[in-house]
């Protein structure tokens, strides 16, 4: 047995470390493919999207059977990149979403760790987790907007190292009372505690993309892998490598869904996803599940129809079939 296969077996043995977390169980608790929805819940393509009726749409999505609601962490708006996320701060926004929903998992896709102090992230994330009764799943990343690093006084070249250190600090302050932690972010000498603690031993961390880490590091230190849109052949290869390194730890993927009114409409490629009828999406999602994808986080921007119509059709013609 290879070293990576041995590591995969060890990672399988500890895959459920602290993850009686309700959100983690909602997404990965059985063998079925789960499907979540990204904010903003809109078909508009504006860089700074309209944010009216988002809480009502979030409740609709929960009632329709979506398994998760995902927020983005976009600290600043860079017109060249062309995307302000859901506009509002993710922690403040998640507080609203937690108060307006009951059972759907709440996800971050993803918190840009190098741009935030780990003690702030630890407290904010644990607060959302407590206020939502254990529904938070934490996607984490190194970021991809170059001007933000200088804006926050962070060396872009150091973001991979800061990411690893950040994860270490988070794990420590969530699990320990009055911890002793030495890092580039500062020193905890055992006289201070970070409260609240999460509802479980640690919050589930889904590393996004490579985050400038090796696959083995992600498998050892993450609780799952959140990846971007990929062709089916690439999915099969990437998930195969992941299973060898991480065992049964889950694999999630984000994609854009432009759902056509005609269920039989053929597929067209769009940015980070597809435009097609519901019949194509059912078959495609089944193919992803067959290749080992455990969760899909979808965005619906880009359609010429309103969001409620798209969500209702997707639930009726895709979710119900899955």
NUGUFI-656277 format. One record per residue (C-alpha): residue number from 1; residue in one letter; x, y, z. Coordinates in nm, 3 decimals, always signed. Last residue first. Example, Ala and Ser with C-alpha at 12.3 -4.5 7.8 and 13.67 -1.06 7.14 Angstrom:
residues 2
(2,S,(+1.367,-0.106,+0.714))
(1,A,(+1.230,-0.450,+0.780))
***
This chain:
residues 322
(322,X,(-3.220,+1.332,-0.781))
(321,X,(-3.544,+1.355,-0.978))
(320,X,(-3.703,+1.576,-0.713))
(319,X,(-3.402,+1.806,-0.715))
(318,X,(-3.404,+1.840,-1.096))
(317,X,(-3.755,+1.893,-1.233))
(316,X,(-3.953,+2.023,-0.936))
(315,X,(-3.671,+2.190,-0.745))
(314,X,(-3.517,+2.341,-1.059))
(313,X,(-3.857,+2.462,-1.180))
(312,X,(-3.933,+2.633,-0.849))
(311,X,(-3.586,+2.786,-0.828))
(310,X,(-3.599,+2.920,-1.186))
(309,X,(-3.943,+3.076,-1.142))
(308,X,(-3.842,+3.234,-0.813))
(307,X,(-3.520,+3.375,-0.964))
(306,X,(-3.679,+3.560,-1.254))
(305,X,(-3.608,+3.458,-1.613))
(304,X,(-3.334,+3.578,-1.853))
(303,X,(-3.085,+3.347,-1.681))
(302,X,(-2.731,+3.461,-1.602))
(301,X,(-2.704,+3.409,-1.228))
(300,X,(-2.830,+3.076,-1.090))
(299,X,(-2.543,+2.977,-0.861))
(298,X,(-2.496,+2.617,-0.756))
(297,X,(-2.318,+2.441,-0.470))
(296,X,(-2.297,+2.071,-0.554))
(295,X,(-2.226,+1.815,-0.284))
(294,X,(-2.089,+1.461,-0.263))
(293,X,(-1.901,+1.434,-0.594))
(292,X,(-1.771,+1.078,-0.630))
(291,X,(-1.770,+1.007,-1.002))
(290,X,(-2.119,+0.857,-0.992))
(289,X,(-2.238,+1.176,-0.820))
(288,X,(-2.098,+1.383,-1.107))
(287,X,(-2.272,+1.162,-1.362))
(286,X,(-2.598,+1.196,-1.171))
(285,X,(-2.555,+1.572,-1.179))
(284,X,(-2.505,+1.561,-1.554))
(283,X,(-2.809,+1.341,-1.613))
(282,X,(-3.034,+1.563,-1.404))
(281,X,(-2.885,+1.876,-1.562))
(280,X,(-2.955,+1.751,-1.915))
(279,X,(-3.320,+1.677,-1.831))
(278,X,(-3.358,+2.018,-1.665))
(277,X,(-3.278,+2.213,-1.980))
(276,X,(-2.938,+2.365,-2.041))
(275,X,(-2.701,+2.655,-1.971))
(274,X,(-2.378,+2.537,-1.812))
(273,X,(-2.106,+2.624,-1.564))
(272,X,(-1.809,+2.838,-1.463))
(271,X,(-1.881,+3.096,-1.736))
(270,X,(-2.137,+2.947,-1.975))
(269,X,(-2.120,+2.631,-2.185))
(268,X,(-2.429,+2.534,-2.382))
(267,X,(-2.635,+2.222,-2.323))
(266,X,(-2.947,+2.118,-2.510))
(265,X,(-3.303,+2.212,-2.419))
(264,X,(-3.526,+1.917,-2.328))
(263,X,(-3.670,+2.068,-2.009))
(262,X,(-3.763,+2.387,-2.201))
(261,X,(-3.758,+2.678,-1.954))
(260,X,(-3.377,+2.680,-1.956))
(259,X,(-3.181,+2.655,-1.632))
(258,X,(-2.859,+2.858,-1.623))
(257,X,(-2.673,+2.665,-1.354))
(256,X,(-2.330,+2.788,-1.245))
(255,X,(-2.106,+2.541,-1.065))
(254,X,(-1.939,+2.480,-0.729))
(253,X,(-1.802,+2.139,-0.633))
(252,X,(-1.789,+1.937,-0.312))
(251,X,(-1.574,+1.637,-0.215))
(250,X,(-1.624,+1.465,+0.119))
(249,X,(-1.365,+1.289,+0.339))
(248,X,(-1.396,+0.917,+0.275))
(247,X,(-1.028,+0.849,+0.215))
(246,X,(-0.828,+1.168,+0.199))
(245,X,(-0.523,+1.092,-0.017))
(244,X,(-0.653,+0.810,-0.235))
(243,X,(-1.002,+0.958,-0.235))
(242,X,(-0.865,+1.294,-0.345))
(241,X,(-0.664,+1.144,-0.631))
(240,X,(-0.978,+0.972,-0.759))
(239,X,(-1.178,+1.291,-0.711))
(238,X,(-0.931,+1.479,-0.932))
(237,X,(-0.928,+1.212,-1.206))
(236,X,(-1.307,+1.170,-1.222))
(235,X,(-1.365,+1.544,-1.206))
(234,X,(-1.118,+1.598,-1.491))
(233,X,(-1.309,+1.359,-1.713))
(232,X,(-1.636,+1.529,-1.617))
(231,X,(-1.509,+1.876,-1.709))
(230,X,(-1.439,+2.102,-1.408))
(229,X,(-1.627,+2.370,-1.211))
(228,X,(-1.444,+2.473,-0.895))
(227,X,(-1.355,+2.266,-0.595))
(226,X,(-1.451,+2.242,-0.229))
(225,X,(-1.246,+1.974,-0.051))
(224,X,(-1.342,+1.818,+0.281))
(223,X,(-1.250,+1.811,+0.648))
(222,X,(-0.920,+1.984,+0.582))
(221,X,(-0.588,+1.924,+0.754))
(220,X,(-0.465,+1.587,+0.631))
(219,X,(-0.634,+1.585,+0.290))
(218,X,(-0.547,+1.949,+0.225))
(217,X,(-0.184,+1.884,+0.323))
(216,X,(-0.172,+1.576,+0.098))
(215,X,(-0.313,+1.772,-0.194))
(214,X,(-0.039,+2.029,-0.157))
(213,X,(-0.131,+2.382,-0.059))
(212,X,(-0.161,+2.713,-0.249))
(211,X,(-0.533,+2.736,-0.168))
(210,X,(-0.566,+2.425,-0.389))
(209,X,(-0.931,+2.485,-0.470))
(208,X,(-1.130,+2.571,-0.160))
(207,X,(-1.043,+2.392,+0.164))
(206,X,(-1.359,+2.279,+0.341))
(205,X,(-1.326,+2.325,+0.717))
(204,X,(-1.578,+2.162,+0.950))
(203,X,(-1.597,+2.355,+1.278))
(202,X,(-1.421,+2.202,+1.573))
(201,X,(-1.516,+2.010,+1.887))
(200,X,(-1.885,+2.061,+1.817))
(199,X,(-2.132,+2.340,+1.893))
(198,X,(-1.853,+2.589,+1.832))
(197,X,(-1.683,+2.768,+2.124))
(196,X,(-1.812,+3.110,+2.220))
(195,X,(-1.570,+3.238,+2.323))
(194,X,(-1.195,+3.276,+2.273))
(193,X,(-1.003,+3.254,+2.600))
(192,X,(-0.727,+3.475,+2.732))
(191,X,(-0.464,+3.417,+3.000))
(190,X,(-0.304,+3.115,+2.834))
(189,X,(-0.027,+3.309,+2.657))
(188,X,(-0.204,+3.387,+2.329))
(187,X,(+0.047,+3.547,+2.095))
(186,X,(+0.009,+3.739,+1.770))
(185,X,(-0.081,+3.706,+1.402))
(184,X,(+0.254,+3.561,+1.304))
(183,X,(+0.178,+3.278,+1.543))
(182,X,(+0.223,+3.156,+1.901))
(181,X,(-0.074,+2.992,+2.068))
(180,X,(-0.134,+2.900,+2.431))
(179,X,(-0.498,+2.817,+2.481))
(178,X,(-0.735,+2.945,+2.751))
(177,X,(-0.982,+2.660,+2.690))
(176,X,(-0.893,+2.448,+2.389))
(175,X,(-1.085,+2.313,+2.087))
(174,X,(-1.193,+2.630,+1.907))
(173,X,(-0.871,+2.818,+1.989))
(172,X,(-0.650,+2.536,+1.859))
(171,X,(-0.831,+2.454,+1.535))
(170,X,(-0.849,+2.820,+1.442))
(169,X,(-0.481,+2.881,+1.515))
(168,X,(-0.368,+2.587,+1.302))
(167,X,(-0.595,+2.689,+1.016))
(166,X,(-0.453,+3.043,+1.026))
(165,X,(-0.098,+2.910,+1.016))
(164,X,(-0.172,+2.711,+0.702))
(163,X,(-0.338,+3.010,+0.535))
(162,X,(-0.056,+3.241,+0.637))
(161,X,(+0.194,+3.012,+0.462))
(160,X,(-0.013,+3.010,+0.143))
(159,X,(-0.068,+3.385,+0.161))
(158,X,(+0.301,+3.473,+0.185))
(157,X,(+0.349,+3.571,-0.181))
(156,X,(+0.058,+3.814,-0.156))
(155,X,(+0.224,+3.998,+0.130))
(154,X,(-0.058,+4.126,+0.351))
(153,X,(-0.113,+4.494,+0.439))
(152,X,(-0.490,+4.475,+0.393))
(151,X,(-0.501,+4.698,+0.085))
(150,X,(-0.177,+4.538,-0.036))
(149,X,(-0.343,+4.198,-0.032))
(148,X,(-0.670,+4.325,-0.178))
(147,X,(-0.509,+4.448,-0.500))
(146,X,(-0.430,+4.088,-0.609))
(145,X,(-0.780,+3.945,-0.606))
(144,X,(-0.760,+3.563,-0.581))
(143,X,(-0.812,+3.464,-0.219))
(142,X,(-0.637,+3.216,+0.012))
(141,X,(-0.946,+3.003,+0.075))
(140,X,(-1.180,+2.863,+0.341))
(139,X,(-1.524,+2.699,+0.325))
(138,X,(-1.672,+2.680,+0.672))
(137,X,(-1.980,+2.466,+0.729))
(136,X,(-2.219,+2.632,+0.975))
(135,X,(-2.541,+2.459,+1.089))
(134,X,(-2.471,+2.399,+1.458))
(133,X,(-2.773,+2.557,+1.625))
(132,X,(-2.779,+2.860,+1.392))
(131,X,(-2.682,+3.104,+1.669))
(130,X,(-2.408,+2.870,+1.788))
(129,X,(-2.254,+2.820,+1.443))
(128,X,(-2.284,+3.190,+1.364))
(127,X,(-2.100,+3.274,+1.688))
(126,X,(-1.838,+3.003,+1.626))
(125,X,(-1.767,+3.155,+1.285))
(124,X,(-1.740,+3.510,+1.416))
(123,X,(-1.522,+3.415,+1.714))
(122,X,(-1.278,+3.200,+1.518))
(121,X,(-1.269,+3.444,+1.226))
(120,X,(-1.186,+3.734,+1.457))
(119,X,(-0.920,+3.523,+1.630))
(118,X,(-0.779,+3.423,+1.291))
(117,X,(-0.723,+3.785,+1.179))
(116,X,(-0.861,+3.829,+0.830))
(115,X,(-0.701,+3.888,+0.489))
(114,X,(-0.500,+3.563,+0.489))
(113,X,(-0.820,+3.362,+0.559))
(112,X,(-1.035,+3.455,+0.261))
(111,X,(-1.359,+3.296,+0.381))
(110,X,(-1.512,+3.091,+0.097))
(109,X,(-1.761,+2.977,-0.012))
(108,X,(-1.902,+3.007,+0.335))
(107,X,(-2.182,+2.763,+0.413))
(106,X,(-2.506,+2.754,+0.609))
(105,X,(-2.688,+2.420,+0.618))
(104,X,(-3.069,+2.430,+0.583))
(103,X,(-3.264,+2.341,+0.898))
(102,X,(-3.440,+2.645,+1.040))
(101,X,(-3.417,+2.961,+0.834))
(100,X,(-3.474,+3.334,+0.894))
(99,X,(-3.249,+3.380,+1.199))
(98,X,(-2.962,+3.188,+1.044))
(97,X,(-2.993,+3.394,+0.724))
(96,X,(-2.971,+3.720,+0.917))
(95,X,(-2.668,+3.606,+1.114))
(94,X,(-2.518,+3.476,+0.790))
(93,X,(-2.540,+3.828,+0.650))
(92,X,(-2.349,+3.982,+0.937))
(91,X,(-2.082,+3.716,+0.905))
(90,X,(-2.061,+3.734,+0.525))
(89,X,(-2.035,+4.115,+0.501))
(88,X,(-2.296,+4.238,+0.254))
(87,X,(-2.245,+4.272,-0.123))
(86,X,(-2.363,+3.917,-0.211))
(85,X,(-2.047,+3.871,-0.415))
(84,X,(-1.908,+4.201,-0.546))
(83,X,(-1.804,+4.058,-0.884))
(82,X,(-1.645,+4.219,-1.187))
(81,X,(-1.275,+4.135,-1.145))
(80,X,(-1.177,+4.465,-1.311))
(79,X,(-1.446,+4.641,-1.105))
(78,X,(-1.275,+4.544,-0.775))
(77,X,(-1.530,+4.549,-0.492))
(76,X,(-1.375,+4.492,-0.150))
(75,X,(-1.402,+4.227,+0.125))
(74,X,(-1.558,+3.959,-0.098))
(73,X,(-1.637,+3.660,+0.126))
(72,X,(-1.918,+3.469,-0.043))
(71,X,(-2.229,+3.316,+0.110))
(70,X,(-2.370,+2.965,+0.062))
(69,X,(-2.719,+2.837,+0.145))
(68,X,(-2.736,+2.462,+0.190))
(67,X,(-2.954,+2.153,+0.140))
(66,X,(-3.204,+2.287,-0.114))
(65,X,(-3.541,+2.123,-0.057))
(64,X,(-3.801,+2.367,-0.190))
(63,X,(-3.879,+2.485,+0.162))
(62,X,(-3.516,+2.584,+0.217))
(61,X,(-3.502,+2.763,-0.118))
(60,X,(-3.823,+2.953,-0.042))
(59,X,(-3.680,+3.064,+0.293))
(58,X,(-3.369,+3.192,+0.116))
(57,X,(-3.586,+3.364,-0.147))
(56,X,(-3.770,+3.549,+0.128))
(55,X,(-3.437,+3.644,+0.282))
(54,X,(-3.306,+3.766,-0.056))
(53,X,(-3.611,+3.980,-0.133))
(52,X,(-3.401,+4.277,-0.248))
(51,X,(-3.026,+4.229,-0.293))
(50,X,(-2.977,+4.364,-0.644))
(49,X,(-2.632,+4.261,-0.765))
(48,X,(-2.313,+4.468,-0.759))
(47,X,(-2.138,+4.325,-1.065))
(46,X,(-2.482,+4.297,-1.226))
(45,X,(-2.562,+3.956,-1.378))
(44,X,(-2.923,+3.926,-1.266))
(43,X,(-3.056,+3.571,-1.215))
(42,X,(-3.070,+3.622,-0.841))
(41,X,(-3.012,+3.431,-0.521))
(40,X,(-2.701,+3.628,-0.430))
(39,X,(-2.613,+3.400,-0.265))
(38,X,(-2.516,+3.048,-0.359))
(37,X,(-2.751,+2.749,-0.348))
(36,X,(-2.688,+2.398,-0.219))
(35,X,(-2.737,+2.049,-0.360))
(34,X,(-2.678,+1.716,-0.187))
(33,X,(-2.579,+1.400,-0.376))
(32,X,(-2.700,+1.095,-0.186))
(31,X,(-2.463,+0.868,+0.007))
(30,X,(-2.558,+0.993,+0.352))
(29,X,(-2.453,+1.253,+0.609))
(28,X,(-2.256,+1.476,+0.375))
(27,X,(-2.450,+1.798,+0.330))
(26,X,(-2.699,+1.780,+0.616))
(25,X,(-2.441,+1.610,+0.838))
(24,X,(-2.196,+1.895,+0.785))
(23,X,(-2.465,+2.150,+0.863))
(22,X,(-2.573,+1.972,+1.179))
(21,X,(-2.220,+1.951,+1.322))
(20,X,(-2.183,+1.595,+1.449))
(19,X,(-1.861,+1.664,+1.285))
(18,X,(-1.620,+1.671,+1.572))
(17,X,(-1.373,+1.450,+1.387))
(16,X,(-1.588,+1.266,+1.134))
(15,X,(-1.309,+1.201,+0.886))
(14,X,(-1.081,+1.058,+1.154))
(13,X,(-1.068,+0.698,+1.033))
(12,X,(-1.101,+0.809,+0.672))
(11,X,(-0.795,+1.029,+0.714))
(10,X,(-0.596,+0.729,+0.836))
(9,X,(-0.708,+0.522,+0.535))
(8,X,(-0.618,+0.806,+0.299))
(7,X,(-0.277,+0.845,+0.464))
(6,X,(-0.210,+0.476,+0.406))
(5,X,(-0.318,+0.521,+0.044))
(4,X,(-0.083,+0.819,+0.017))
(3,X,(+0.207,+0.619,+0.158))
(2,X,(+0.136,+0.345,-0.096))
(1,X,(+0.000,+0.000,+0.000))
***
